[in-house]
């Protein structure tokens, strides 16, 4: 019943039932501790684990894994070390899952030596174990060691998965190892037959961008089989800002704006374009209007909450007016446009002119 309530997200009902029980066995304690951890109630999970100790109940693997995971999320290193010592002192059985959880805790708390000690003490290592140590070493700046560990993983005949390559590509990104990043990205696809996901592409875009390979980063985004997410655009835009390539930054920002406007239900008003071209070309022409370009540039260069201000000597067109309204909502920015006749103050998807100008 406790597990059922927790699976449904009814934490209060699970608590009431748990505390109403006259006698609680290790399964009951573990279910409640695990439920707290799964619902990100990490402080409650640790408090209950300590209460379990006071009642003299010997924790099982589920309770230990949940408690160590809670220590990881709360950076409660001292308690995590105490649990590790408790495991050793009581000669509790340590399987792959428990060892991997300990490694994850230590690397995320910056204790690489402790993590390696656990890792090398393991008789059997699963792919999740290798992933934890590869990602952890990279996270702690030990990039060469992380990539060497990946080589050891392959020697052990453990097949890497998509998480492994997130660690490997992340290691390359941390040190700007462009050639190595290209090699591992290609190896993932062609040697290991793993289809890259949005995070792999985002990692490569960030790697190229940081190293000033902006054209290659842009081409990679254009070749992606899925729509870029905010993190991917952010990586390229950040690189454009860092390397002062405002022209490219202004053009990807436009793509990000276009993606968000579609979510907001924007449909281009192609009647504004009188040229004898097809609708797709008309949409492109509309999106290159000067005020849209100016707003895109402002989104890149002006940090919120400073308003974006655009001055022009022509009357703002209907499509640009609609777009800037939607941008003010989608990006939560105040935008001020002065056209030939008046000022337009855009906030939260509305304009001061009340759509009458």
matplotlib code that plots the C-alpha trace (Angstrom):
import matplotlib.pyplot as plt

x = [0.0, 2.8, 4.5, 1.2, 0.6, 4.1, 3.9, 0.7, 2.5, 0.3, 3.2, 1.0, -1.2, 1.9, 3.3, 0.0, -0.1, 3.6, 3.4, 0.1, 1.8, 2.4, 5.3, 7.5, 9.9, 12.8, 10.6, 8.3, 11.2, 12.9, 9.7, 9.2, 12.8, 12.9, 9.6, 11.0, 14.1, 12.1, 9.9, 13.0, 12.2, 15.9, 16.0, 13.0, 14.7, 17.8, 15.9, 13.9, 17.1, 18.6, 15.4, 15.6, 19.0, 17.7, 15.1, 17.8, 16.6, 19.3, 19.0, 18.8, 20.2, 17.1, 17.4, 21.1, 20.9, 18.2, 20.0, 23.3, 21.4, 19.8, 23.3, 24.4, 21.6, 22.1, 25.9, 25.8, 29.3, 29.9, 26.7, 27.5, 30.9, 29.3, 26.9, 29.9, 31.7, 28.6, 28.4, 32.1, 31.8, 28.8, 30.1, 27.0, 26.8, 27.8, 26.5, 27.0, 24.1, 25.2, 28.8, 27.9, 25.7, 28.7, 30.9, 28.3, 28.1, 31.8, 32.5, 29.6, 31.0, 34.5, 36.1, 37.7, 40.1, 37.2, 35.3, 38.3, 38.9, 35.3, 35.6, 38.8, 37.5, 34.6, 34.8, 32.1, 31.5, 28.4, 28.0, 26.4, 29.5, 31.9, 29.5, 29.6, 33.4, 33.9, 31.4, 32.7, 36.4, 35.4, 33.3, 36.2, 38.6, 40.5, 39.8, 42.8, 42.0, 38.3, 39.2, 41.7, 38.9, 36.8, 39.6, 39.7, 36.0, 36.3, 39.1, 36.9, 34.4, 31.7, 29.6, 29.2, 25.8, 24.5, 25.2, 28.8, 29.3, 27.7, 30.6, 33.2, 32.0, 31.6, 35.3, 36.3, 34.2, 35.8, 39.2, 38.4, 39.5, 37.9, 39.6, 39.0, 35.4, 34.9, 36.5, 34.3, 31.1, 31.9, 32.8, 29.5, 27.5, 29.6, 31.4, 28.9, 25.7, 24.3, 22.0, 23.0, 20.2, 19.7, 22.2, 25.0, 24.4, 24.3, 27.6, 29.2, 27.8, 29.2, 32.6, 32.8, 31.5, 33.9, 36.8, 35.6, 34.5, 31.3, 30.6, 31.0, 28.7, 26.1, 26.3, 25.9, 22.7, 21.4, 22.1, 20.4, 17.5, 15.5, 14.6, 17.4, 16.4, 17.1, 20.4, 21.7, 20.8, 22.2, 25.5, 25.9, 24.6, 27.0, 29.9, 28.8, 28.8, 32.2, 33.9, 32.0, 30.3, 27.2, 26.0, 25.8, 24.4, 21.6, 20.7, 20.4, 18.6, 16.1, 15.8, 15.2, 12.6, 10.9, 10.7, 9.2, 6.7, 5.4, 4.7, 2.8, 0.7, 2.3, 1.3, 3.2, 1.1, 2.5, 0.1, 2.5, 5.0, 4.0, 6.8, 5.9, 7.6, 6.2, 4.9, 8.1, 10.2, 7.7, 8.0, 11.7, 11.5, 9.1, 11.4, 14.3, 12.5, 14.8, 12.8, 12.9, 16.6, 17.1, 15.0, 17.0, 20.2, 18.9, 18.0, 21.6, 23.4, 21.0, 20.6, 17.2, 15.6, 16.9, 14.3, 15.2, 14.8, 14.4, 14.1, 13.0, 11.7, 9.0, 5.6, 5.8, 4.1, 1.3, 3.4, 6.3, 3.9, 2.4, 5.9, 7.2, 4.2, 4.7, 8.5, 7.8, 5.7, 7.8, 11.1, 9.5, 11.2, 10.1, 10.5, 10.1, 9.7, 9.5, 8.1, 7.3, 4.2, 4.6, 6.2, 5.0, 5.7, 5.4, 5.0, 3.7, 2.3, 0.5, 1.3, 0.5, -1.2, -3.9, -3.3, -4.5, -1.8]
y = [0.0, 2.4, 1.7, 2.1, 5.5, 6.7, 5.5, 7.7, 10.7, 10.5, 11.1, 12.3, 9.2, 7.0, 8.8, 8.4, 4.7, 4.3, 6.0, 4.2, 0.8, -0.7, -2.7, -1.9, -4.3, -3.4, -3.5, -0.8, 1.5, 1.0, 1.7, 5.0, 6.1, 5.1, 7.0, 10.1, 10.0, 9.3, 12.4, 14.6, 14.8, 14.2, 15.7, 13.6, 10.5, 11.0, 11.9, 8.6, 6.6, 7.9, 7.1, 3.6, 3.3, 4.4, 1.7, -0.9, -1.9, -3.2, -1.4, -3.3, -2.4, -0.3, 1.9, 2.3, 3.3, 5.8, 7.3, 7.7, 9.2, 11.7, 12.5, 13.2, 15.6, 17.5, 17.3, 15.7, 14.2, 13.5, 11.5, 9.7, 8.7, 7.5, 5.3, 3.9, 3.2, 1.6, -0.7, -1.8, -2.1, -4.3, -6.3, -5.6, -7.1, -4.5, -5.1, -3.2, -0.8, 0.2, 0.6, 2.7, 4.9, 5.4, 6.4, 8.8, 10.4, 10.8, 12.3, 14.7, 15.8, 16.3, 13.3, 11.6, 9.4, 7.9, 7.2, 5.5, 3.4, 2.1, 1.6, -0.5, -2.6, -3.8, -7.3, -6.7, -3.4, -2.7, 0.0, 2.3, 2.0, 2.9, 5.8, 7.2, 7.2, 8.6, 11.4, 12.0, 12.3, 14.7, 16.8, 17.1, 18.3, 15.1, 14.9, 12.8, 10.3, 10.2, 9.4, 6.8, 5.2, 5.1, 3.2, 0.8, 0.3, -0.8, -3.2, -4.8, -5.6, -3.4, -1.9, 1.9, 3.5, 7.0, 8.1, 7.0, 9.2, 12.2, 11.8, 11.3, 14.3, 16.3, 15.6, 16.9, 20.0, 20.8, 21.0, 22.2, 18.9, 19.5, 16.7, 14.2, 15.3, 14.8, 11.3, 10.2, 11.6, 9.7, 6.6, 6.7, 6.7, 4.5, 2.1, 1.7, 2.4, 4.8, 7.5, 10.9, 12.6, 16.4, 16.4, 14.9, 17.5, 20.2, 19.1, 19.1, 22.6, 23.9, 22.3, 23.8, 27.2, 27.5, 26.7, 29.4, 26.8, 28.8, 27.8, 24.1, 24.5, 26.2, 23.5, 20.8, 22.5, 22.6, 18.9, 17.8, 15.4, 17.0, 20.6, 22.3, 23.0, 26.1, 24.7, 24.1, 27.5, 29.0, 27.3, 28.8, 32.2, 32.3, 31.4, 34.1, 36.6, 35.4, 35.6, 38.8, 37.2, 39.3, 38.6, 34.8, 35.4, 37.6, 35.0, 32.0, 34.0, 34.6, 30.9, 30.5, 33.3, 31.6, 28.3, 29.9, 32.0, 28.8, 27.5, 30.7, 30.1, 32.7, 32.5, 34.9, 37.6, 37.0, 39.5, 42.2, 41.1, 42.3, 40.5, 37.8, 34.9, 31.8, 31.7, 30.2, 33.0, 35.6, 34.2, 34.5, 38.0, 39.0, 37.6, 39.7, 43.0, 45.5, 45.6, 41.9, 41.8, 44.6, 42.8, 39.6, 41.5, 43.0, 39.6, 38.6, 41.7, 43.2, 41.4, 41.4, 43.3, 46.2, 47.0, 46.4, 49.7, 49.9, 53.2, 53.3, 55.9, 53.9, 52.7, 49.2, 46.6, 44.4, 41.2, 42.9, 44.3, 40.8, 39.2, 41.7, 41.2, 37.5, 37.9, 40.0, 37.2, 34.2, 35.7, 37.7, 41.0, 44.6, 45.9, 49.5, 50.3, 53.9, 54.0, 57.0, 57.9, 56.8, 54.6, 51.1, 49.6, 45.8, 43.8, 40.3, 39.9, 43.2, 46.7, 50.1, 51.1, 48.5, 47.3, 50.7, 52.7]
z = [0.0, 0.9, -2.5, -4.3, -2.7, -3.5, -7.2, -7.5, -5.9, -2.7, -0.3, 2.6, 2.4, 2.4, 5.4, 7.4, 6.6, 7.4, 10.8, 11.7, 11.4, 14.9, 13.5, 10.6, 8.9, 6.6, 3.5, 5.0, 5.9, 2.6, 0.6, 2.4, 2.1, -1.5, -2.2, -0.6, -2.7, -5.9, -5.3, -4.5, -0.8, 0.0, 3.5, 4.5, 3.0, 5.1, 8.2, 7.9, 7.2, 10.4, 12.3, 10.9, 12.5, 15.8, 15.7, 15.1, 11.7, 9.4, 6.0, 2.8, -0.6, -1.6, 1.5, 1.2, -2.5, -1.8, 1.2, -0.8, -3.7, -1.3, 0.0, -3.6, -4.2, -0.9, -1.2, 2.3, 1.9, 5.6, 5.9, 2.6, 4.0, 7.2, 5.2, 3.3, 6.5, 7.9, 4.9, 5.4, 9.1, 9.0, 6.0, 4.0, 0.5, -2.0, -5.6, -8.8, -8.2, -4.7, -5.7, -8.7, -6.4, -4.1, -7.1, -8.3, -4.9, -4.5, -7.9, -7.6, -4.2, -5.7, -4.0, -7.0, -5.0, -3.0, -6.2, -7.8, -4.6, -4.9, -8.6, -8.5, -5.6, -7.7, -9.2, -11.8, -13.4, -15.5, -18.2, -15.6, -13.4, -16.3, -17.2, -13.6, -13.4, -17.0, -16.4, -12.9, -14.0, -16.8, -14.4, -12.1, -14.8, -15.2, -19.0, -20.0, -17.2, -18.3, -21.9, -20.8, -18.7, -21.8, -23.6, -20.6, -20.8, -24.4, -23.5, -20.9, -23.7, -22.0, -24.8, -24.4, -24.6, -25.3, -21.7, -22.1, -25.1, -23.3, -20.8, -23.5, -25.6, -22.4, -21.6, -25.0, -24.6, -21.2, -22.8, -26.3, -27.9, -31.3, -33.2, -30.5, -30.2, -34.0, -33.7, -30.8, -32.4, -35.6, -33.7, -31.8, -35.1, -37.3, -35.0, -32.2, -34.2, -31.6, -32.9, -31.4, -29.4, -28.9, -26.0, -28.1, -30.8, -28.2, -26.7, -30.1, -31.0, -27.7, -28.4, -31.8, -30.6, -27.7, -30.0, -32.5, -35.1, -35.5, -39.1, -38.3, -35.3, -37.5, -40.1, -37.5, -36.3, -39.8, -40.3, -37.1, -37.7, -34.9, -34.0, -31.9, -28.3, -26.2, -24.9, -28.4, -29.6, -26.4, -27.0, -30.4, -29.4, -26.4, -28.8, -31.2, -28.4, -27.1, -30.5, -31.6, -34.6, -34.3, -37.9, -37.3, -33.8, -35.1, -37.8, -35.1, -32.8, -35.6, -36.0, -32.2, -32.4, -35.3, -33.4, -30.3, -32.3, -33.9, -30.5, -29.7, -32.9, -35.1, -38.8, -41.1, -42.9, -46.3, -47.9, -46.6, -49.3, -52.8, -54.6, -57.1, -55.1, -53.5, -49.9, -48.4, -49.9, -48.7, -45.1, -45.3, -46.6, -43.8, -41.2, -42.5, -41.8, -40.1, -36.8, -36.5, -37.1, -34.6, -31.9, -32.5, -32.1, -28.9, -27.5, -28.0, -26.7, -24.1, -20.8, -19.1, -17.5, -19.6, -22.3, -26.0, -27.9, -31.7, -33.7, -37.3, -39.7, -41.3, -40.1, -38.5, -40.6, -39.3, -39.3, -37.4, -34.9, -34.3, -34.1, -31.6, -29.4, -29.4, -28.7, -25.7, -24.3, -25.4, -24.2, -21.3, -22.5, -22.6, -26.2, -27.2, -31.0, -32.3, -35.8, -38.0, -36.0, -32.4, -29.7, -29.3, -25.8, -26.0, -22.7, -22.0, -25.5, -25.6, -27.1, -25.7, -28.9, -28.3, -32.0, -33.3, -35.1]

ax = plt.figure().add_subplot(projection="3d")
ax.plot(x, y, z, "-o")
ax.set_aspect("equal")
plt.show()
